[in-house]
């Protein structure tokens, strides 16, 4: 059967996938590397400052993490509109996504301004550390609206099949952030407040860059720049289901940490090291998920069900292959990776076998992330929310059983493996049906 016009196949499709996934991969990989650089600068201020940064960063990442729908939802909506041949509406949704991001960031800043101090105490920081954490947190609140605008801008550009611009903005913003930190923290001796101030300036620079690109490159003369409550509400509805999905995922990850803590400090330390490696690999696999969101959305927006299936199939194949490669690398390098993060023999003895579990899980993780991206691109967010809640229930039950059985840390990794396998089973069942292949764009 002939391939429809505009729906690539074979090597042409692979090139299109990696034209999106490649820059997205570099963008995602750059983030944790620059966070390490920030930590190195603050580390010169002493243990209290470094601990304060850890507490404040945990709260900030928790808040911004639940707003990932600004990226996912905007990307899927814009991609489907473009696929449906409605570029002006795609431009309008891109602009309104920026307004939604600004509103979400402002609301998050207001919440943390009121509840920041109690949350720092809940984390359990000692008084000197709490003071440092609150200093960093209060300055950082000024950057939260910019972070959310940048997330929405990233989604708008992904929807337009542009992942190169986010890469450029990420590298420039984080380079500026590092330079400002060196100036303010080391040069002017502003301490942790200087670190936060430098980050805020870089965040607003990134937000300005995304806004400029969205308005000049993908806007049209007739697109209103003012907030449109109707369009913002439609994006918020999409975001609501993705919000539920993300909260359920965060609860699952938090529950895993709590289950590790119940196994003692050495087990918790070993889990933390292995999980950070797991999270780093997830960043890399997420690049293919980003490509799936955009390409599947475009295909279904153009009423090309076979094209959407073809894209999804190739991305699943690449995700499995990438998972095998990453898993093999982890398996071979498990001892050097463990020693990279710790020199404690007791912790290393826990990390090395944990990394075997991490390695074996990578192909499964790749499939789960790819299916997630396919269904986000298909606008199947409500199903994704229910599926993640169901998988969370699986994790909690499996975690309770392995904990009650008194298993060491391998029981927790078994629990996480069951959690990821349940995601593949539930999302895979949906993928095998035609129910996600809704064409066009809902109005």
Rosetta blueprint (number, residue, H / E / L):
1 X L
2 X L
3 X L
4 X L
5 X L
6 X L
7 X L
8 X L
9 X L
10 X H
11 X H
12 X H
13 X H
14 X H
15 X H
16 X H
17 X H
18 X H
19 X H
20 X H
21 X H
22 X H
23 X H
24 X H
25 X H
26 X H
27 X H
28 X H
29 X H
30 X H
31 X H
32 X H
33 X H
34 X H
35 X H
36 X H
37 X H
38 X H
39 X H
40 X H
41 X H
42 X H
43 X H
44 X H
45 X H
46 X L
47 X H
48 X H
49 X H
50 X H
51 X H
52 X H
53 X H
54 X H
55 X H
56 X H
57 X H
58 X H
59 X H
60 X H
61 X H
62 X H
63 X H
64 X H
65 X H
66 X L
67 X L
68 X L
69 X H
70 X H
71 X H
72 X H
73 X H
74 X H
75 X H
76 X H
77 X H
78 X H
79 X H
80 X H
81 X H
82 X H
83 X H
84 X L
85 X L
86 X L
87 X H
88 X H
89 X H
90 X H
91 X H
92 X H
93 X H
94 X H
95 X H
96 X H
97 X H
98 X H
99 X H
100 X H
101 X H
102 X H
103 X H
104 X H
105 X H
106 X H
107 X H
108 X H
109 X H
110 X H
111 X H
112 X H
113 X H
114 X H
115 X H
116 X H
117 X H
118 X H
119 X H
120 X H
121 X H
122 X H
123 X H
124 X L
125 X L
126 X L
127 X H
128 X H
129 X H
130 X H
131 X H
132 X H
133 X H
134 X H
135 X H
136 X H
137 X H
138 X H
139 X H
140 X H
141 X H
142 X H
143 X H
144 X H
145 X H
146 X H
147 X H
148 X H
149 X H
150 X H
151 X H
152 X H
153 X H
154 X H
155 X H
156 X H
157 X H
158 X H
159 X H
160 X L
161 X L
162 X L
163 X L
164 X H
165 X H
166 X H
167 X H
168 X H
169 X H
170 X H
171 X H
172 X H
173 X H
174 X H
175 X H
176 X H
177 X H
178 X H
179 X H
180 X H
181 X H
182 X H
183 X H
184 X H
185 X H
186 X H
187 X H
188 X L
189 X L
190 X L
191 X H
192 X H
193 X H
194 X H
195 X H
196 X H
197 X H
198 X H
199 X H
200 X H
201 X H
202 X H
203 X H
204 X H
205 X H
206 X H
207 X H
208 X H
209 X H
210 X H
211 X H
212 X H
213 X H
214 X H
215 X H
216 X H
217 X H
218 X L
219 X L
220 X L
221 X L
222 X L
223 X L
224 X L
225 X L
226 X L
227 X L
228 X L
229 X H
230 X H
231 X H
232 X H
233 X H
234 X H
235 X H
236 X H
237 X H
238 X H
239 X H
240 X H
241 X H
242 X H
243 X H
244 X H
245 X H
246 X H
247 X H
248 X H
249 X H
250 X H
251 X H
252 X H
253 X H
254 X H
255 X H
256 X H
257 X H
258 X H
259 X H
260 X H
261 X H
262 X L
263 X L
264 X L
265 X H
266 X H
267 X H
268 X H
269 X H
270 X H
271 X H
272 X H
273 X H
274 X H
275 X H
276 X H
277 X H
278 X H
279 X H
280 X H
281 X H
282 X H
283 X H
284 X H
285 X H
286 X H
287 X H
288 X H
289 X H
290 X H
291 X H
292 X H
293 X H
294 X H
295 X H
296 X H
297 X H
298 X H
299 X H
300 X H
301 X H
302 X L
303 X L
304 X L
305 X H
306 X H
307 X H
308 X H
309 X H
310 X H
311 X H
312 X H
313 X H
314 X H
315 X H
316 X H
317 X H
318 X H
319 X H
320 X H
321 X H
322 X H
323 X H
324 X H
325 X H
326 X H
327 X H
328 X H
329 X H
330 X H
331 X H
332 X H
333 X L
334 X H
335 X H
336 X H
337 X H
338 X H
339 X H
340 X H
341 X H
342 X L
343 X L
344 X L
345 X H
346 X H
347 X H
348 X H
349 X H
350 X H
351 X H
352 X H
353 X H
354 X H
355 X H
356 X H
357 X H
358 X H
359 X H
360 X H
361 X H
362 X H
363 X H
364 X H
365 X H
366 X H
367 X H
368 X H
369 X H
370 X H
371 X H
372 X H
373 X H
374 X H
375 X H
376 X H
377 X H
378 X L
379 X L
380 X L
381 X H
382 X H
383 X H
384 X H
385 X H
386 X H
387 X H
388 X H
389 X H
390 X H
391 X H
392 X H
393 X H
394 X H
395 X H
396 X H
397 X H
398 X H
399 X H
400 X H
401 X H
402 X H
403 X H
404 X H
405 X L
406 X L
407 X L
408 X L
409 X H
410 X H
411 X H
412 X H
413 X H
414 X H
415 X H
416 X H
417 X H
418 X H
419 X H
420 X H
421 X H
422 X H
423 X H
424 X H
425 X H
426 X H
427 X H
428 X H
429 X H
430 X H
431 X H
432 X H
433 X L
434 X H
435 X H
436 X H
437 X L
438 X L
439 X L
440 X L
441 X L
442 X L
443 X L
